[in-house]
Amino acid sequence: MRKWKILVLSVCIILVPSACSETIMTNDEIPENYTVGVVCTSGSENNSSILYFDENLNQTGVTYYPYATMGESFYSPIVYEQSLYIVPQGQANRKDEKVILQQDLETFEIQNYSLEQIAIYGLSVDTSAIYAVNNINRQSFVSRIDRTDRTGKTAAFDDLYISIVYSYQDRLYAFSSQSTPSGMKGALHCLDPITLKELQRIDISEFGSDVYSVTGIGNILYFSPMVTSQDAFNQVVCAYNISTEEINTIKFSDDVFHILNVDDKLYVTHGNLVTGEGTDLSTYEIATEKVSTYDLGIWPQQIAIHDSNLYVMGMDSVAKFNVQTMEKQNEVSIPLEDGYYLSGIFSH
């Protein structure tokens, strides 16, 4: 399941009736309070917005941005130290914006970080830097932007598709895929977060490839390879032990897409990000290894958790669930116009 296939689907989604508003860059309505933000964007218009909702899904504000393709289903927006980090790639036929946005979630102040690359994706952030990935002509690039002096550094990887980077415990991890005559090959790369020098490469082909979702808990790095070595959708989450370098798998009954950690659980979505089908979500209790699966009745394109509530972004709506019972508490539709779609959700 190569990225170019996914990009074709993204363009198709843009063409169906799925837009927040045709209003272009009106005045921001800064929310006095909010629980979650939902990103709405267009692939053909330089106009995106973030809609803010309180815990009961009443809209409390909106902010506007002069960019196209801001965020995407495969990558949840990054929230780090009360700031949102997101990529506006630019119009879908070019994706030539060279910027990463940082928005303070309290003051709404925005900072722009320039990066001399196009089609940027796969962000990670730590105290010292912002990391990003892009891929051009079968060559992947991992970039580092220093958060203090904004200087940049880039490392190139030939004939690999690197799907995401993840900064964790003084290392930068990258996940790559490669199509070969014998099937899909996957690798976990351990990089020096300062120099971007590759320190180690681990073959994960037997588990799968095309990793878009990663989370670290203690000594374990959990990641979800979206496809198997035979390029079929995958039903496992992998657990890489940083100390022993062993990889174990957690098996689920349906295809796995996003993973999210809160407290002692992993929340695992089964909604297909390519076809837009499926309404299931599973929880995995780390201590007991218990898996519970629920039908949410809504496509879980992305999820966020705040306090004891799960917020689910579907195609054109947002729903609230009790995380203990997974009973739906509320759901609101988001009016969409041609050319616009929902691309991300985050909690405050």
C-alpha positions in Angstrom: 0.0 0.0 0.0 2.2 2.8 -1.3 1.8 6.4 -0.4 1.0 7.4 -4.0 -2.1 5.2 -3.8 -3.2 7.0 -0.7 -2.7 10.4 -2.3 -4.9 9.4 -5.1 -7.7 8.6 -2.7 -7.1 11.9 -0.9 -7.7 13.8 -4.1 -10.9 11.8 -4.6 -12.1 12.8 -1.2 -11.6 16.4 -2.0 -13.9 16.1 -5.0 -17.0 14.9 -3.0 -19.2 17.3 -1.1 -17.1 17.8 2.0 -16.3 21.3 2.9 -16.7 23.3 6.1 -17.5 26.6 4.5 -17.0 28.6 1.3 -16.3 31.7 3.4 -12.8 32.8 2.7 -10.7 34.1 5.6 -13.2 35.9 7.8 -12.3 37.2 11.2 -11.2 34.7 13.8 -13.6 34.0 16.7 -11.2 33.2 19.5 -12.9 30.7 22.0 -13.0 31.6 25.6 -13.0 27.8 26.4 -12.8 24.6 24.4 -12.1 20.9 24.8 -11.4 19.8 21.3 -10.4 21.4 18.0 -11.3 20.1 14.6 -9.3 21.0 11.5 -11.2 21.7 8.2 -9.3 22.2 5.0 -9.5 22.2 1.2 -7.1 20.7 -1.4 -7.9 23.4 -3.9 -8.5 26.6 -2.0 -6.0 28.4 0.2 -8.4 28.4 3.1 -8.5 26.3 6.2 -10.0 26.6 9.7 -10.0 25.1 13.1 -13.4 24.8 14.8 -13.4 24.7 18.6 -15.9 22.8 20.7 -16.6 22.5 24.4 -17.0 19.2 26.3 -20.7 19.0 25.2 -19.8 19.7 21.5 -21.1 23.2 21.5 -19.0 25.3 19.0 -17.2 28.1 20.9 -15.0 29.6 18.2 -13.1 29.3 14.9 -9.7 30.4 13.5 -8.8 30.8 9.9 -5.6 30.0 7.9 -4.5 31.0 4.3 -3.4 27.5 3.4 -4.7 24.4 1.6 -4.4 20.8 2.6 -3.8 21.5 6.3 -3.4 18.2 8.0 -4.4 14.8 6.8 -6.3 11.7 8.0 -3.2 9.5 8.3 -1.4 11.8 10.8 -3.1 13.1 13.9 -2.2 16.7 14.8 0.7 17.0 17.2 0.1 18.6 20.6 3.3 19.2 22.6 3.6 21.5 25.7 0.3 23.2 25.0 1.1 24.0 21.4 -0.4 22.5 18.2 1.9 21.5 15.4 0.5 20.9 11.9 1.6 21.0 8.3 -0.3 23.0 5.6 1.0 21.2 2.5 -0.5 23.5 -0.1 -2.9 22.8 -3.0 -3.1 19.1 -3.7 -1.8 19.3 -7.2 1.4 20.9 -6.0 1.8 20.5 -2.2 4.6 23.2 -2.4 4.2 25.0 0.9 7.4 24.9 2.9 6.2 25.6 6.4 5.2 24.0 9.6 2.7 25.8 11.9 2.9 26.1 15.7 -0.1 27.5 17.4 -0.2 28.2 21.2 -3.4 26.6 22.5 -3.8 29.2 25.1 -2.9 32.5 23.4 -3.6 31.3 19.8 -0.3 33.0 18.8 1.1 31.4 15.6 4.8 30.8 14.7 5.9 29.6 11.3 8.9 27.3 10.9 10.3 27.3 7.4 11.6 24.1 5.8 13.1 24.0 2.3 11.1 20.8 1.4 7.8 20.2 -0.2 5.0 17.7 0.5 5.9 17.6 4.2 4.3 15.1 6.6 5.0 12.8 9.6 5.8 15.4 12.3 7.4 14.8 15.7 8.3 17.4 18.3 10.6 17.4 21.4 12.0 20.1 23.6 14.8 21.0 21.2 13.5 20.4 17.7 10.7 19.8 15.2 11.2 16.8 12.9 9.5 16.1 9.6 9.5 13.8 6.6 8.9 14.2 2.9 9.4 12.0 -0.2 10.3 13.1 -3.7 11.1 10.8 -6.7 11.6 7.7 -4.5 13.9 9.5 -2.1 12.8 10.2 1.4 14.1 13.1 3.5 14.1 13.4 7.3 14.6 17.0 8.5 15.3 18.6 11.8 14.4 22.3 12.7 16.0 23.7 15.8 13.3 25.3 17.9 15.8 28.0 19.3 17.7 29.3 16.3 15.5 27.7 13.6 18.4 26.2 11.7 17.7 23.1 9.6 19.4 19.8 8.9 18.2 17.1 6.4 19.2 13.5 5.8 18.3 11.7 2.6 17.3 8.0 2.3 17.4 6.5 -1.2 14.8 4.1 -2.6 12.8 4.1 0.7 9.5 5.6 1.6 9.8 6.9 5.2 6.3 7.3 6.5 6.8 8.9 9.9 9.4 9.9 12.5 9.0 9.8 16.3 11.2 11.4 18.9 11.4 9.3 22.1 13.9 8.9 24.9 16.8 10.8 23.3 16.4 8.9 20.0 14.6 9.7 16.8 12.8 6.7 15.3 11.8 6.5 11.6 9.8 3.8 9.8 10.4 3.0 6.2 8.8 0.8 3.5 10.2 -0.6 0.3 8.5 -2.6 -2.5 10.6 -5.6 -3.7 9.9 -8.6 -6.0 9.4 -10.8 -2.9 6.9 -8.4 -1.2 6.9 -5.3 1.0 9.9 -4.7 3.2 9.6 -2.6 6.4 12.3 -1.2 8.7 12.7 0.6 11.9 15.5 3.1 11.9 17.1 4.5 15.0 18.6 8.0 14.3 20.7 10.4 16.3 18.2 13.3 17.0 20.9 15.9 16.6 22.9 14.8 13.6 20.2 12.5 12.0 22.9 9.9 11.6 21.5 6.4 11.4 22.6 4.4 14.4 20.7 1.2 13.8 18.3 -0.4 11.3 15.9 -3.2 12.3 14.0 -5.3 9.7 10.3 -5.4 10.6 9.2 -6.9 7.3 7.6 -10.0 9.0 5.3 -7.6 10.9 4.4 -5.2 8.1 5.2 -1.7 6.8 3.6 1.7 6.2 3.6 2.9 9.8 1.6 6.1 10.4 0.9 5.9 14.1 3.4 5.5 16.9 3.4 6.0 20.7 6.0 5.4 23.4 5.1 4.1 26.9 7.9 3.4 29.3 10.4 1.1 27.6 8.0 0.1 24.8 7.5 1.7 21.4 4.1 0.8 20.1 3.5 1.2 16.3 0.9 0.0 13.8 2.1 -1.2 10.4 -0.8 -0.5 8.2 -0.1 -3.3 5.7 1.4 -6.8 5.7 4.3 -7.9 3.7 1.8 -9.0 1.0 0.4 -5.4 0.9 -2.9 -6.3 2.6 -4.3 -4.3 5.5 -2.9 -5.4 8.9 -4.5 -6.4 12.1 -1.7 -6.0 14.6 0.0 -3.4 16.8 3.7 -4.1 17.4 5.5 -3.5 20.7 9.2 -2.9 20.3 11.2 -3.2 23.6 13.9 -0.5 23.4 16.2 -2.4 25.9 16.0 -5.9 24.5 15.1 -5.0 20.9 12.4 -7.7 20.9 9.2 -7.1 19.0 5.9 -8.6 20.1 2.5 -8.2 18.5 -0.9 -7.5 19.8 -3.6 -9.1 17.6 -6.9 -7.5 16.9 -10.0 -8.9 15.0 -10.0 -6.1 12.4 -7.6 -3.9 10.5 -5.7 -1.4 12.6 -5.1 2.3 11.7 -4.6 4.8 14.5 -3.3 4.1 18.0 -3.6 6.5 21.0 -2.3 6.0 24.5 -4.0 7.5 27.6 -3.1 6.3 31.1 -3.0 2.4 31.1 -4.7 1.8 27.8 -4.2 1.9 24.0 -7.1 3.0 21.9 -7.0 1.4 18.5 -9.2 2.5 15.6 -10.4 0.1 12.9 -12.0 2.6 10.6 -10.3 2.2 7.2 -8.5 5.4 6.3 -8.4 4.5 2.6 -12.0 3.4 2.0 -13.7 5.4 4.8 -15.4 2.2 6.0 -15.7 0.6 9.4 -17.0 1.9 12.8 -15.1 -0.2 15.3 -12.6 0.9 18.0 -10.7 -1.4 20.5 -9.1 -0.8 23.8 -6.0 -2.7 25.0 -5.3 -2.8 28.7 -1.5 -2.8 28.9 -1.2 -4.5 32.3 -3.7 -7.3 31.7 -3.4 -7.5 27.8 -7.2 -7.5 27.6 -8.8 -6.4 24.3 -12.3 -5.0 24.2 -13.9 -4.0 20.9 -16.8 -1.6 20.4 -19.0 -0.5 17.5 -19.1 3.3 17.7 -21.6 3.7 14.9 -19.4 6.4 13.4 -16.3 6.1 11.2 -13.3 6.8 13.5 -11.2 8.9 11.1 -9.3 10.2 14.1 -9.8 10.2 17.9 -8.9 12.4 20.9 -9.4 11.9 24.6 -10.1 14.6 27.2 -10.8 13.8 30.8 -13.1 10.7 30.8 -14.4 11.3 27.3 -13.5 10.0 23.8 -14.0 12.4 20.9 -14.3 10.8 17.5 -14.0 12.7 14.2 -15.9 11.1 11.4 -16.4 12.2 7.8 -18.6 15.2 8.6 -19.3 15.0 12.3 -17.8 14.8 15.7 -19.1 12.5 18.5 -18.5 12.2 22.2 -18.3 8.9 24.0 -17.8 7.8 27.7 -14.5 6.0 27.7 -15.7 3.6 30.4 -18.8 2.4 28.7 -18.2 3.6 25.1 -21.8 4.9 25.1 -22.4 7.9 22.8 -23.1 11.1 24.7 -23.5 13.5 21.8 -22.9 14.0 18.1 -22.8 17.1 16.0 -22.7 17.5 12.2 -20.3 19.9 10.7 -21.7 21.5 7.5 -19.4 20.8 4.6 -19.3 22.4 1.2 -17.7 21.2 -2.0 -13.9 20.9 -1.9 -13.5 20.9 1.9 -13.1 18.1 4.4 -12.1 17.3 8.0 -8.5 16.5 8.4 -7.7 16.4 12.2 -8.9 16.5 15.8 -7.0 17.3 18.9 -7.8 17.8 22.6 -6.9 20.9 24.7 
